[in-house]
Amino acid sequence: MANKAAHLQNGTVYIDPSQIKLIIFDKDGTLSDLNMWIEIIKQRARLLGEHFELPAEKVDDIIRAMGADPYSTNILDVAILTDSRPTTEKKVINKLIEFGLEIDEAHKTTHRIFGEVDSIVDLRKIATPLGNIRGLFENALEQNIKIAVATSDLAVRCEKILEAFDVLDQVHAISGADSITNDKPAPDMVHYVCDRLEIKPENTAVVGDSTLDMEMAKNAGCGLSIGVLSGKDGAELLEPFADFVVQSIDNIKIMEKCND
């Protein structure tokens, strides 16, 4: 199916709209620059430090536990930084317990502060799109291909970022970590979206920056998987799992339907 669903020409993948009726995009590293998480992570750690009156070195440890460098805008560990929201909360809770805090208090406060940061951080100021998202979505919609987003982030925050990028109106469905039981690479997100939109996985393409996205596509029986090099994993990791690997979403086009 995948070979018929698209072809590669001069570094650009051309998707066949007669085969693919739905494209599911990952968010972080695919549509949105990963570096926005640095600001969010540091805000979380700062508020936790203030609440528990932690010394600076322990606040720094919390930042590192979420994959960021306390003293720069660098990502220390992209795999940790791109963990799902529930997984990230657990890592912070475990760090607080390591500091000697009670489990219930660590859990309750971490969950509350993560929510507070969601409400105070202006995503319009820190989120950066990775390419001409609206142009690609318009290209797909013109060929009657539906658009969805599958993210390990919360669905509501995904909505805010898509709104900041002025593309929320083009998206038919969103599956977040809070929408399903099993996160990537399980097929749950694909099945959630396909069921909602009444489109078969074999007529669905997945676009993402990690092997987890590509494995999710395979596990769900998707007709096409496209890896992009704008985020987490490099070509050497993506190529064994993806049907095609390109630089970014700007290297994805939709073929025009032929008139019979």
C-alpha positions as CSV (number, residue, x, y, z in Angstrom):
1,M,0.0,0.0,0.0
2,A,2.8,2.4,1.0
3,N,4.5,2.3,-2.3
4,K,1.3,3.1,-4.1
5,A,0.3,5.8,-1.7
6,A,3.2,8.2,-2.3
7,H,6.5,8.7,-4.2
8,L,9.7,10.6,-3.5
9,Q,11.0,13.1,-6.0
10,N,13.9,15.5,-5.4
11,G,13.6,15.2,-1.7
12,T,9.9,15.8,-1.6
13,V,7.2,13.1,-0.9
14,Y,4.1,13.4,-3.1
15,I,1.0,11.8,-1.5
16,D,-1.6,10.2,-3.7
17,P,-5.1,11.5,-2.6
18,S,-6.8,8.5,-4.3
19,Q,-5.0,6.3,-1.7
20,I,-4.7,8.5,1.4
21,K,-7.9,10.1,2.9
22,L,-6.4,11.2,6.2
23,I,-3.1,12.5,7.4
24,I,-2.3,12.3,11.1
25,F,0.5,14.7,12.2
26,D,2.6,14.5,15.4
27,K,2.9,17.9,17.1
28,D,6.2,18.4,18.9
29,G,9.1,18.3,16.5
30,T,6.9,17.9,13.5
31,L,4.6,20.9,13.5
32,S,6.0,22.8,16.5
33,D,9.6,23.5,17.5
34,L,10.7,21.5,20.5
35,N,12.5,24.5,22.1
36,M,9.3,25.9,23.4
37,W,9.4,23.3,26.1
38,I,12.4,24.9,27.7
39,E,10.4,27.9,28.9
40,I,7.6,25.6,30.1
41,I,9.9,23.3,32.0
42,K,11.7,26.2,33.8
43,Q,8.4,27.7,34.8
44,R,7.3,24.4,36.3
45,A,10.5,24.0,38.2
46,R,10.5,27.6,39.5
47,L,7.0,27.3,40.9
48,L,7.7,23.9,42.5
49,G,10.9,25.4,44.0
50,E,8.9,28.4,45.5
51,H,6.2,26.1,46.8
52,F,8.5,23.7,48.6
53,E,11.2,26.3,49.3
54,L,13.8,24.2,47.5
55,P,17.4,25.3,47.2
56,A,18.6,26.3,43.7
57,E,20.5,23.1,43.0
58,K,17.3,21.0,43.6
59,V,15.3,23.3,41.2
60,D,18.1,22.6,38.7
61,D,17.7,18.9,39.3
62,I,14.0,19.1,38.5
63,I,14.7,21.0,35.2
64,R,17.2,18.2,34.3
65,A,14.7,15.6,35.1
66,M,12.5,17.0,32.4
67,G,15.3,17.0,29.8
68,A,16.4,20.7,29.8
69,D,19.6,22.5,30.8
70,P,19.1,24.8,33.8
71,Y,21.6,27.3,32.6
72,S,20.8,27.7,28.9
73,T,18.1,27.2,26.3
74,N,19.6,23.8,25.3
75,I,17.9,20.5,25.4
76,L,19.8,18.0,27.5
77,D,17.9,14.8,26.5
78,V,15.3,15.0,23.7
79,A,13.9,11.6,24.6
80,I,13.1,12.8,28.1
81,L,11.9,16.3,26.9
82,T,9.4,14.7,24.6
83,D,7.9,12.2,27.1
84,S,4.2,12.3,27.5
85,R,2.6,14.6,30.1
86,P,1.8,11.8,32.6
87,T,5.3,10.4,32.3
88,T,6.9,13.8,32.8
89,E,4.7,14.4,35.9
90,K,5.8,11.0,37.3
91,K,9.5,11.9,36.8
92,V,9.1,15.2,38.7
93,I,7.1,13.5,41.5
94,N,9.8,10.9,41.9
95,K,12.4,13.6,42.1
96,L,10.4,15.4,44.8
97,I,10.1,12.1,46.7
98,E,13.9,11.7,46.4
99,F,14.2,15.1,48.1
100,G,12.2,13.7,51.0
101,L,8.7,15.0,50.3
102,E,5.6,13.0,51.0
103,I,4.2,11.1,48.0
104,D,0.7,12.6,48.2
105,E,1.9,16.1,48.5
106,A,4.4,15.7,45.7
107,H,1.7,14.2,43.4
108,K,-1.0,16.8,44.3
109,T,1.3,19.8,44.0
110,T,3.1,18.7,40.8
111,H,-0.2,18.2,39.0
112,R,-1.5,21.5,40.2
113,I,1.6,23.4,39.2
114,F,1.7,21.8,35.8
115,G,-1.8,23.0,35.3
116,E,-0.9,26.5,36.5
117,V,1.9,26.8,34.0
118,D,-0.5,25.8,31.2
119,S,-2.7,28.7,32.1
120,I,0.1,31.4,32.5
121,V,2.4,30.5,29.6
122,D,1.4,32.4,26.4
123,L,1.9,29.7,23.7
124,R,1.5,32.3,21.0
125,K,4.8,33.9,22.2
126,I,6.9,30.7,22.6
127,A,5.6,28.2,20.0
128,T,7.3,28.3,16.6
129,P,5.9,26.5,13.6
130,L,8.2,24.1,11.7
131,G,7.3,25.2,8.2
132,N,4.3,26.3,6.2
133,I,1.7,24.3,8.1
134,R,-1.3,26.2,6.8
135,G,-0.1,25.8,3.2
136,L,0.3,22.0,3.6
137,F,-3.1,21.6,5.3
138,E,-4.8,23.7,2.5
139,N,-3.1,21.5,-0.1
140,A,-4.5,18.4,1.6
141,L,-7.9,19.8,2.2
142,E,-8.2,20.8,-1.5
143,Q,-7.7,17.2,-2.4
144,N,-10.4,16.1,0.2
145,I,-7.8,14.7,2.6
146,K,-8.7,15.2,6.3
147,I,-6.2,16.5,8.9
148,A,-5.7,15.2,12.4
149,V,-3.0,15.6,15.1
150,A,-1.8,12.9,17.5
151,T,0.3,14.1,20.4
152,S,1.6,12.8,23.7
153,D,0.7,16.3,25.0
154,L,-2.7,17.1,26.4
155,A,-5.4,17.6,23.7
156,V,-6.4,21.1,25.1
157,R,-2.9,22.4,24.9
158,C,-2.5,21.0,21.4
159,E,-5.6,23.0,20.4
160,K,-4.0,26.2,21.8
161,I,-0.8,25.7,19.8
162,L,-2.8,25.0,16.6
163,E,-4.8,28.1,17.3
164,A,-1.5,30.1,17.7
165,F,-0.4,28.8,14.3
166,D,-3.8,29.8,12.8
167,V,-4.6,26.2,11.6
168,L,-7.0,24.9,14.2
169,D,-9.9,25.5,11.8
170,Q,-8.3,23.1,9.3
171,V,-8.0,20.2,11.8
172,H,-10.7,17.6,12.0
173,A,-9.6,15.7,15.1
174,I,-7.0,15.7,17.9
175,S,-5.9,12.8,19.9
176,G,-3.9,13.7,23.0
177,A,-2.3,11.6,25.8
178,D,-5.6,12.2,27.7
179,S,-7.7,10.9,24.9
180,I,-6.5,7.3,24.9
181,T,-5.4,4.5,27.2
182,N,-2.0,3.6,25.6
183,D,0.5,6.2,24.3
184,K,2.7,5.9,21.3
185,P,3.8,3.5,19.8
186,A,0.5,1.7,20.6
187,P,-2.1,2.2,17.8
188,D,-4.6,3.8,20.1
189,M,-4.2,7.4,18.8
190,V,-4.6,6.3,15.2
191,H,-7.6,4.2,16.0
192,Y,-9.2,7.0,18.0
193,V,-8.9,9.4,15.1
194,C,-9.9,6.9,12.4
195,D,-13.0,5.9,14.4
196,R,-14.1,9.5,14.8
197,L,-13.6,10.4,11.2
198,E,-14.7,7.0,9.8
199,I,-11.6,6.5,7.7
200,K,-9.7,3.2,7.6
201,P,-6.1,3.1,8.8
202,E,-5.0,1.7,5.5
203,N,-6.1,5.0,3.9
204,T,-4.3,7.0,6.6
205,A,-0.8,8.5,6.6
206,V,1.2,9.4,9.7
207,V,3.8,12.1,9.7
208,G,6.2,12.4,12.7
209,D,9.7,13.1,13.9
210,S,10.3,10.0,16.0
211,T,10.4,6.2,15.7
212,L,7.5,6.1,18.1
213,D,5.3,7.8,15.5
214,M,6.5,5.4,12.8
215,E,5.9,2.4,15.0
216,M,2.5,3.7,15.9
217,A,1.6,3.9,12.2
218,K,2.8,0.3,11.6
219,N,1.0,-1.1,14.7
220,A,-2.2,0.6,13.5
221,G,-1.9,-0.7,10.0
222,C,-1.6,2.7,8.3
223,G,-1.0,2.9,4.6
224,L,1.8,5.4,4.8
225,S,4.4,6.7,7.3
226,I,6.6,9.7,6.7
227,G,9.5,10.7,9.0
228,V,10.7,14.3,9.3
229,L,14.1,15.4,10.4
230,S,12.9,18.6,12.2
231,G,12.7,17.1,15.7
232,K,13.7,14.2,17.9
233,D,15.2,11.4,15.7
234,G,17.7,11.4,12.9
235,A,17.5,9.6,9.5
236,E,19.5,6.6,10.8
237,L,16.8,5.9,13.4
238,L,13.7,6.8,11.2
239,E,14.6,5.1,8.0
240,P,14.2,1.5,9.2
241,F,10.6,2.3,10.3
242,A,9.3,5.0,7.9
243,D,8.3,4.6,4.3
244,F,9.9,7.9,3.5
245,V,12.1,10.4,5.4
246,V,12.3,14.0,4.5
247,Q,13.7,17.2,6.0
248,S,10.4,18.8,7.2
249,I,6.7,19.1,6.5
250,D,7.7,21.6,3.7
251,N,8.9,18.5,1.8
252,I,5.4,17.0,1.7
253,K,3.0,17.7,-1.1
254,I,-0.3,16.3,-2.3
255,M,-0.6,15.1,-5.8
256,E,-3.4,16.6,-7.9
257,K,-6.1,14.1,-8.7
258,C,-6.3,13.0,-12.3
259,N,-9.5,13.7,-14.1
260,D,-10.9,10.7,-15.9
